[in-house]
Amino acid sequence: MNRDILVLNAGSSSIKVSLFRLESGSDPTLELSGQIDGIGTPHPSAIAKTPARGTLFEERWPAGDGPRDHEAAMTFVVRMLKNRDGAWKPAAVGHRVVHGGVHYRAPTFITPDVHAVLKKLSPLAPLHLPPNLEGIDAATRAFPDAVQVACFDTSFHQGHPWVADTYALPRAMYEEGIRRYGFHGLSYAYIARAMKTVAPAIAQGRLVVAHLGNGASLCALRDGHSVDSTMGFTALDGLPMGTRSGQIDPGVLLYLTTVKRMPPEELMDLLYRKSGLLGLSGISSDVRDLLASDRPEAAQAVDYFVYRVATHVGALAAGLGGLDGVVFTGGIGENAALIRERVCDQLRWLGIDLDRAANEKHGPRITPATSKISAWVVPTNEEKMIAMYVRELISSREPF
């Protein structure tokens, strides 16, 4: 019986691919990972690796020769996978789906009805859901016999206290679905499970997990369950990100649309693509570039990012009624020791005493045993979390 799970994360111009093998009694084992970037652009590229053999291939297409859409990209993925075994096909395909609205509290088999609901939800995640759906459609055509499963970034946050999910708008709007959903749920679900092994006592307590990357958010956990998040109705809210604004006075948006007469499309482009660290610095959306720069605008952008992360940690700690630990994850959280150092230094008032040598080595624990509140660095693995979710969902229906 084929026990391979293919995991797809389809973005607007990329498809990330992970292939996991299931063995009885153990976690899914990564066999291959790859990515196609620049879909629909003049210069797309692809790379595939295996844990055992390293890079299998790396390809950059001449202008006009590469995949022009997600279907063409999936055709390339299928050919790449079948080169390993001409008869190969996965038993299941797990898809990262950014937004599940109020409808989906857990991973779900993708049926025509589910697909129709996700299409209606597209305005809630205009940069994410359309390519997610394109990836689902392409995988369904490529592997018609495989089970297709949607794993939602929002489902981990379902069940928040009402006060954490509600805007102070007329109550009918909450019932319509205008509420705070939270995102990065696949990452937080993985960290919640990982902490049971890394630090079991802390995992049962009050944690703030900082998923810091090009997209950034914080999540408050109590006993491994999400009780609040900095992201809200969309993935724009909360922390400043690579190109997204984060928290902003809604009056600014009213001013831009009514006084400055900014069209909705231009406003969307401003908030999603031209703000955040890129907008603040005018240099780059990448923290590595900003830390390497000697320009004052770069330093100010980093200062702003650190300040907002620290103040939001404090706010979530207040909501938890105290704090036992902080976990850093994501591209910045796992790799940028200086950002972690500065955030922890700003949180000394909470009782975080940083072990600078451990922080430079990237943990996993970056505070001494004497620190009132512990801090940790734990790599996330959204693709593995999707594979585990798919296995659990299928196993609930039949042995897998």
C-alpha positions as a printed Julia matrix, in Angstrom:
400×3 Matrix{Float64}:
   0.0    0.0     0.0
   1.3    3.44   -0.95
   1.9    5.45    2.22
   3.33   8.65    0.72
   1.85  12.04    1.6
   2.56  14.96   -0.71
   2.35  18.38    0.96
   1.77  21.47   -1.18
   1.99  25.11   -0.18
   0.91  27.14   -3.2
   1.67  30.85   -3.13
   0.95  33.54   -5.67
   4.09  32.77   -7.7
   5.52  29.67   -6.04
   4.76  26.1    -5.04
   6.57  24.47   -2.13
   6.59  20.69   -2.26
   7.36  18.17    0.49
   7.1   14.41    0.25
   6.68  12.4     3.44
   6.8    8.65    3.97
   4.68   7.06    6.68
   6.02   4.23    8.78
   3.99   2.5    11.44
   4.4    3.99   14.91
   6.58   6.95   13.91
   6.21  10.51   12.7
   6.14  11.18    8.94
   9.65  11.06    7.47
  10.72  13.69    4.96
  11.93  12.09    1.73
  12.07  15.11   -0.58
  11.51  18.85   -0.49
  11.43  21.29   -3.36
  10.2   24.62   -4.53
   9.28  26.33   -7.79
   9.66  30.1    -7.66
   8.74  32.79  -10.13
   5.71  31.05  -11.68
   4.41  33.32  -14.43
   7.51  35.55  -14.35
  10.22  35.77  -17.01
  12.78  33.82  -14.94
  11.27  30.94  -12.92
  13.47  28.49  -11.07
  13.15  25.13   -9.32
  15.13  23.16   -6.77
  14.67  19.77   -5.11
  16.57  18.18   -2.23
  16.58  15.01   -0.18
  17.88  14.68    3.39
  20.21  11.87    2.36
  21.58  13.06   -0.98
  21.29  16.84   -0.74
  20.38  18.78   -3.89
  18.91  16.51   -6.57
  18.68  19.23   -9.16
  18.47  22.97   -9.58
  17.02  24.53  -12.68
  16.61  28.07  -14.0
  14.59  28.43  -17.17
  15.41  30.89  -19.96
  12.92  33.71  -20.41
   9.59  32.36  -21.58
  10.46  28.67  -21.17
   9.38  27.99  -17.59
   5.95  27.23  -16.08
   3.54  30.07  -16.75
   0.82  29.03  -14.29
   0.2   26.64  -11.4
  -1.05  23.87  -13.68
   2.18  23.96  -15.68
   4.17  24.07  -12.43
   2.28  21.04  -11.12
   3.01  19.21  -14.39
   6.69  19.82  -13.73
   6.31  18.64  -10.11
   4.6   15.43  -11.24
   7.34  14.73  -13.79
   9.99  15.38  -11.16
   8.36  12.99   -8.69
   7.69  10.28  -11.26
  11.33  10.37  -12.35
  11.97   8.67   -9.0
   9.48   5.92   -9.87
   7.47   5.9   -13.09
   4.45   4.35  -11.38
   4.58   6.63   -8.35
   1.54   8.45   -7.02
   0.73   9.71   -3.52
  -1.97   8.25   -1.33
  -2.91  11.76   -0.15
  -2.11  15.4    -0.84
  -2.18  17.87    2.02
  -2.67  21.55    1.19
  -1.88  24.59    3.28
  -4.99  26.78    3.1
  -4.59  30.16    4.75
  -8.21  30.97    5.63
 -11.03  28.68    6.68
 -13.38  31.35    8.02
 -15.84  30.19   10.68
 -16.53  26.99    8.76
 -13.5   24.8     9.44
 -12.15  24.0    12.89
  -9.92  21.13   11.74
  -8.32  19.62    8.62
 -10.99  18.69    6.09
 -11.35  16.44    3.06
 -11.7   18.65   -0.01
 -15.03  18.05   -1.72
 -16.77  20.19   -4.34
 -18.8   21.8    -1.53
 -15.64  22.62    0.47
 -14.02  24.02   -2.66
 -17.04  26.28   -3.24
 -16.89  27.62    0.33
 -13.17  28.36    0.02
 -13.77  30.25   -3.21
 -16.33  32.44   -1.43
 -13.78  33.12    1.32
 -11.17  34.43   -1.15
 -11.85  38.14   -0.38
 -10.72  37.5     3.21
  -7.26  36.45    2.0
  -6.92  37.91   -1.51
  -3.2   37.22   -1.85
  -3.32  33.71   -0.42
  -6.55  31.83   -1.09
  -6.66  32.14   -4.91
  -3.23  30.47   -5.33
  -4.17  27.95   -2.62
  -7.19  26.99   -4.74
  -5.08  26.86   -7.91
  -2.76  24.43   -6.16
  -5.71  22.28   -5.08
  -7.12  22.23   -8.62
  -3.75  21.38  -10.15
  -3.11  18.57   -7.64
  -6.59  17.13   -8.16
  -5.98  16.93  -11.91
  -2.49  15.5   -11.45
  -3.45  12.9    -8.83
  -7.17  12.13   -9.3
  -7.0    9.0    -7.14
  -5.33  10.69   -4.16
  -7.23  12.04   -1.19
  -7.02  15.86   -1.09
  -6.97  17.45    2.38
  -7.15  21.13    3.35
  -5.19  22.15    6.46
  -6.09  25.64    7.64
  -3.93  28.32    9.24
  -7.01  29.65   11.02
  -8.39  26.43   12.54
  -5.87  26.26   15.41
  -7.29  29.55   16.72
 -10.93  28.46   16.67
 -12.27  28.39   20.21
 -10.73  31.66   21.43
 -12.63  33.43   24.2
 -15.29  35.71   22.7
 -13.49  38.83   23.96
 -10.36  37.82   22.05
 -12.16  37.29   18.74
 -14.56  40.22   18.72
 -14.36  43.73   17.31
 -16.38  46.47   18.98
 -18.76  46.68   16.03
 -22.49  45.96   15.89
 -23.03  42.37   17.04
 -24.63  41.32   13.76
 -21.29  41.81   12.02
 -19.67  39.2    14.27
 -22.34  36.71   13.23
 -21.61  37.59    9.59
 -18.01  36.52   10.15
 -16.31  39.87   10.72
 -14.16  38.78   13.62
 -10.55  38.04   14.57
  -9.4   34.7    13.16
  -5.62  34.54   13.7
  -3.16  32.93   11.28
   0.11  30.93   11.24
  -1.92  28.22   12.98
  -0.02  25.34   11.38
   3.22  26.73   12.79
   1.73  27.24   16.24
   0.2   23.76   16.25
   3.63  22.28   15.48
   5.33  24.32   18.21
   2.66  23.34   20.74
   3.41  19.67   20.05
   7.18  20.15   19.9
   7.26  21.88   23.29
   5.83  18.75   24.9
   9.17  17.13   24.1
  11.48  20.15   24.38
  10.11  21.43   27.7
   7.11  19.41   28.97
   6.52  21.48   32.1
   6.56  24.75   30.18
   4.32  23.3    27.44
   1.51  22.97   29.97
   1.82  26.56   31.09
   1.35  30.05   29.64
   3.41  30.65   26.52
   3.75  33.37   23.94
   5.06  31.98   20.66
   6.67  34.49   18.3
   6.45  33.36   14.68
   8.78  35.95   13.16
   9.48  35.9     9.44
   8.41  37.79    6.34
   4.96  37.23    7.8
   5.0   37.74   11.57
   2.6   37.2    14.43
   2.39  36.18   18.07
   0.16  33.57   19.68
  -0.79  33.16   23.34
  -0.99  29.5    24.39
  -2.38  28.0    27.56
  -1.72  24.26   27.93
  -0.96  24.06   24.21
  -4.19  25.73   23.09
  -4.44  29.1    21.36
  -6.27  31.72   23.41
  -5.3   34.87   21.47
  -3.25  36.03   18.5
  -1.98  39.33   17.14
  -3.43  38.71   13.67
  -7.12  39.38   13.19
  -9.69  39.41   10.38
  -6.87  39.23    7.84
  -3.15  38.52    7.9
  -2.49  42.28    7.9
  -3.06  42.95   11.6
  -0.67  42.95   14.53
   3.09  43.04   14.03
   4.84  44.87   11.19
   6.03  42.37    8.59
   8.31  42.29    5.59
   5.95  44.27    3.37
   2.7   44.32    5.41
   1.79  47.19    7.68
   0.6   45.39   10.79
  -1.56  47.28   13.27
  -2.84  50.61   11.97
  -5.47  53.14   13.01
  -8.53  52.49   10.79
  -8.89  56.25   10.61
  -5.76  56.29    8.45
  -7.52  54.03    5.94
 -10.6   56.27    5.96
  -8.37  59.27    5.34
  -6.56  57.56    2.45
  -9.82  56.53    0.76
 -11.93  59.64    1.37
  -9.44  62.54    1.4
  -6.6   61.14   -0.69
  -9.08  59.29   -2.95
  -6.9   56.18   -2.99
  -8.6   53.37   -4.98
  -9.13  50.03   -3.18
  -6.59  48.25   -5.4
  -3.93  50.86   -4.61
  -4.72  50.69   -0.9
  -4.42  46.91   -0.95
  -1.07  47.17   -2.71
   0.12  49.71   -0.14
  -0.86  47.62    2.88
   0.25  44.22    1.58
   3.28  44.98   -0.59
   4.74  48.44    0.13
   4.59  48.79    3.91
   6.21  46.98    6.85
   9.99  46.84    7.0
  10.26  47.69    3.31
   8.14  50.8     3.65
   9.8   51.95    6.87
  13.34  51.49    5.6
  12.97  52.15    1.9
  15.74  49.54    1.57
  14.52  45.97    1.98
  11.88  43.74    3.5
  14.59  41.34    4.72
  15.85  41.75    8.29
  19.27  40.42    7.22
  19.67  43.3     4.8
  18.57  45.83    7.41
  20.94  44.5    10.08
  23.82  44.67    7.59
  23.02  48.22    6.51
  24.58  51.31    8.09
  21.75  53.58    6.98
  19.67  55.16    9.79
  16.41  54.17    8.09
  17.41  50.51    8.37
  18.14  50.88   12.09
  14.81  52.64   12.64
  12.89  49.87   10.87
  14.57  47.25   13.09
  13.89  49.37   16.19
  10.22  49.57   15.25
   9.98  45.82   14.67
  11.61  44.97   18.02
   9.46  47.5    19.87
   6.23  46.13   18.42
   7.17  42.5    19.12
   8.02  43.32   22.75
   4.9   45.41   23.41
   2.63  42.77   21.89
   4.27  40.06   24.02
   3.41  42.19   27.04
  -0.2   42.55   25.9
  -0.62  38.8    25.4
   1.0   38.12   28.78
  -1.64  40.35   30.35
  -4.36  38.37   28.58
  -2.87  35.12   29.88
  -2.71  36.48   33.42
   1.02  35.86   33.55
   3.75  34.21   31.54
   5.9   31.09   31.88
   7.83  31.16   28.62
   8.48  32.78   25.24
   9.26  30.7    22.14
  10.9   32.16   19.04
  10.31  30.48   15.68
  10.1   31.33   11.97
  12.92  32.56    9.73
  13.79  35.58   11.89
  12.9   33.97   15.2
  15.1   30.93   14.55
  18.09  32.66   12.95
  18.38  36.3    14.04
  20.14  36.15   17.42
  20.36  39.94   17.62
  16.58  40.36   17.19
  15.94  37.78   19.93
  18.46  39.51   22.18
  16.88  42.9    21.74
  13.34  41.6    22.27
  14.37  39.74   25.43
  16.26  42.77   26.74
  13.12  44.86   26.33
  11.18  42.18   28.25
  13.52  42.04   31.25
  10.79  43.7    33.32
   8.71  40.54   32.85
  11.49  38.38   34.3
  13.42  37.25   31.2
  17.15  37.01   31.86
  18.9   36.19   28.57
  21.82  33.75   28.35
  23.71  35.51   25.56
  26.03  32.61   24.77
  23.09  30.19   24.43
  21.28  32.74   22.3
  24.24  33.0    19.92
  24.11  29.2    19.56
  20.35  29.4    18.82
  19.22  27.54   21.92
  17.03  25.62   22.3
  16.89  27.3    25.72
  18.31  30.82   25.73
  17.73  31.72   29.38
  19.48  30.32   32.48
  17.66  28.11   34.96
  17.47  31.09   37.33
  15.4   33.17   34.89
  11.87  33.74   36.16
  10.53  33.31   32.62
  12.25  30.98   30.16
  12.88  31.74   26.5
  13.37  29.18   23.75
  14.26  28.8    20.08
  12.29  25.99   18.43
  12.3   25.49   14.64
   8.84  25.2    13.16
   7.82  22.72   10.47
   4.47  23.55    8.89
   4.88  20.92    6.18
   5.4   18.13    8.71
   2.41  19.39   10.68
   0.29  19.12    7.55
   1.53  15.55    6.97
   0.65  14.64   10.57
  -2.8   16.22   10.21
  -3.43  14.31    6.98
  -2.41  11.01    8.56
  -4.65  11.63   11.58
  -7.63  12.58    9.42
  -7.3    9.57    7.15
  -6.67   7.21   10.07
  -9.91   8.36   11.66
 -11.7    6.98    8.61
  -9.62   3.89    7.86
  -6.22   2.45    8.82
  -3.41   4.3     7.08
